[in-house]
């Protein structure tokens, strides 16, 4: 991720996102970064270690809502 355009503060972490990807920072270090996750709108921090984001499907036909874990960036299934 070259230039994060948006920073969103969560409880104890920061979500950095832009047109070229997304990253999560905590305590001055990058927990993870992904060039494949490109949020359509700003990610929304939730209580604890979860956040919501919308992203396009791989075929760019759908916009999906995801709940993800801050530490890993992996989806959390209901």
C-alpha positions in Angstrom: 0.0 0.0 0.0 1.6 3.2 -1.2 -0.6 6.0 0.0 -3.4 5.5 2.4 -6.1 8.1 1.7 -8.3 7.4 4.7 -7.6 6.6 8.3 -10.3 5.3 10.6 -9.6 4.9 14.4 -11.0 1.9 16.2 -10.6 0.9 19.9 -6.8 0.4 20.0 -6.2 0.2 16.2 -6.2 2.2 13.1 -7.6 1.1 9.7 -5.7 2.6 6.8 -7.4 2.3 3.3 -7.1 3.7 -0.1 -7.5 2.8 -3.8 -4.6 0.4 -3.7 -5.4 -1.6 -0.6 -5.9 -1.7 3.1 -3.8 -2.1 6.3 -4.4 -2.4 10.0 -2.0 -0.7 12.5 -1.7 -1.2 16.3 0.9 0.1 18.7 3.0 1.6 15.9 3.2 -1.6 13.8 1.4 -3.0 10.8 -0.6 -6.1 11.8 -1.4 -6.9 8.2 -1.8 -5.3 4.8 -3.7 -6.4 1.7 -3.6 -5.2 -1.9 -6.6 -7.3 -2.8 -8.9 -5.7 -0.3 -10.1 -2.3 -1.7 -13.0 -1.0 0.4 -15.8 0.8 -1.5 -16.4 3.0 1.5 -14.6 3.6 4.8 -14.3 0.6 7.0 -16.3 0.8 10.2 -14.7 -0.2 13.5 -16.8 -2.3 15.9 -16.4 -3.1 19.6 -13.4 -5.3 20.4 -11.3 -6.6 17.5 -13.8 -6.6 14.7 -14.6 -4.2 11.8 -17.0 -4.0 8.9 -16.1 -3.3 5.3 -17.6 -3.5 1.9 -15.6 -4.8 -1.0 -16.3 -5.8 -4.6 -16.4 -9.5 -5.5 -13.6 -10.9 -7.6 -15.7 -10.5 -10.7 -16.5 -6.9 -9.8 -20.3 -7.6 -10.1 -21.3 -7.5 -6.5 -20.5 -5.3 -3.5 -20.3 -7.4 -0.4 -20.4 -6.6 3.3 -17.8 -8.3 5.5 -17.1 -8.5 9.2 -13.4 -9.1 9.7 -11.0 -9.7 12.6 -8.5 -6.9 13.3 -5.5 -9.2 14.0 -5.7 -11.3 10.9 -8.0 -9.5 8.5 -9.9 -12.7 7.9 -13.7 -12.8 7.6 -15.7 -13.6 10.7 -18.6 -15.8 9.9 -21.9 -15.3 11.8 
